[in-house]
Amino acid sequence: PYYVDLNQNLFLQASLHSSDTKLLVFVDTCVASPDPNNFKTGTYELIRNGCIKDPTYSSYYSPQSTAARFAFNAFSFVSRYPVVYLQCQLVVCSYRDYSSRCYQGCVSRFRRSTGS
């Protein structure tokens, strides 16, 4: 556990440990929950499909493409839930593959196939 005060800036870094240095890490989705076993109901979205949902969420430059840095203000759900759990989905892409998901940024809607 990591203890912080309410509204304190909480800085995080997600790193990929790989010998391949030509990879890029992208934060796609981060959801907070008062229940470590349920990230579907009663949750709070910080970022979804690369789109920022929380106004205190910020991404930061990382000198390594294999690390993603971001921050948000610490919060609680209600007084009966003293703990907040965070679950993030990251995407790993080839560095400088501008057609990859990592370079698309906020995607509010996914494209559907036009096939039958």
C-alpha positions in Angstrom: 0.0 0.0 0.0 0.9 3.6 -0.6 -0.5 6.2 1.8 -1.3 9.7 0.6 -3.4 12.6 1.8 -6.6 13.6 -0.1 -5.9 15.9 -3.0 -2.2 15.2 -2.9 -0.6 14.7 -6.3 0.1 11.0 -6.8 2.8 10.4 -9.4 3.1 6.9 -11.0 5.3 5.3 -13.5 4.6 2.1 -15.4 7.7 0.5 -16.9 8.2 -2.3 -19.4 11.3 -4.4 -18.7 12.5 -5.7 -22.0 15.8 -6.0 -23.9 14.0 -4.5 -26.9 14.6 -0.8 -26.7 12.4 0.0 -29.7 9.1 -0.3 -27.8 6.7 2.3 -26.5 4.3 2.1 -23.5 1.0 3.9 -23.7 -1.5 4.3 -20.8 -4.9 3.4 -22.4 -7.2 3.0 -19.4 -7.0 3.5 -15.6 -9.9 2.8 -13.4 -10.1 3.2 -9.6 -12.3 1.1 -7.4 -13.0 0.6 -3.6 -13.1 -3.2 -4.2 -9.9 -5.0 -5.5 -12.1 -7.7 -7.1 -14.5 -5.4 -8.9 -13.4 -2.9 -11.5 -16.8 -2.9 -13.4 -19.3 -1.3 -10.9 -18.9 1.6 -8.5 -15.7 2.6 -10.1 -14.1 5.9 -11.2 -12.4 6.4 -14.5 -9.2 8.4 -14.7 -8.6 7.7 -18.3 -10.5 5.5 -20.8 -9.3 4.6 -24.3 -6.6 7.2 -24.1 -9.3 9.9 -23.2 -8.7 11.7 -19.9 -11.8 11.5 -17.7 -10.4 13.0 -14.5 -9.5 16.8 -14.7 -6.5 16.2 -12.3 -5.0 13.5 -14.6 -1.8 14.5 -16.4 0.7 12.6 -18.4 4.4 13.4 -18.1 7.4 13.1 -20.4 9.6 10.0 -19.8 13.2 9.8 -21.1 12.6 6.1 -21.8 9.9 5.1 -24.3 9.4 1.9 -22.3 8.0 3.9 -19.3 4.8 5.9 -19.0 4.5 8.6 -16.3 1.3 10.1 -15.1 -0.3 11.7 -12.1 -3.6 12.6 -10.5 -4.9 14.0 -7.3 -5.6 11.4 -4.6 -9.2 10.9 -3.7 -11.5 8.6 -1.7 -14.9 7.1 -2.7 -16.7 7.8 0.6 -15.6 7.5 4.2 -16.6 3.9 4.5 -14.1 2.9 1.9 -10.7 4.0 3.2 -8.7 2.3 0.4 -8.7 3.0 -3.4 -7.4 0.3 -5.8 -6.1 1.3 -9.2 -6.1 -1.0 -12.3 -4.5 0.3 -15.5 -4.4 -1.2 -19.0 -1.2 -0.4 -21.0 -0.5 -0.8 -24.6 2.9 -1.7 -25.9 3.8 -0.7 -29.5 6.8 -0.5 -31.8 8.6 2.8 -31.3 7.8 5.2 -34.2 5.0 3.0 -35.6 2.7 6.0 -36.1 -0.2 3.8 -37.2 -0.2 1.9 -33.9 -2.6 2.4 -31.0 0.1 4.2 -29.0 0.1 7.1 -31.4 -3.7 7.5 -31.8 -4.2 9.2 -28.4 -7.8 9.6 -27.4 -10.1 7.2 -29.2 -13.7 7.9 -28.3 -15.1 5.3 -30.6 -13.6 2.2 -32.2 -14.1 1.5 -35.9 -16.2 -1.4 -36.9 -15.4 -3.7 -39.8 -17.5 -3.1 -42.9 -17.4 -6.8 -43.8 -20.4 -9.1 -43.6 
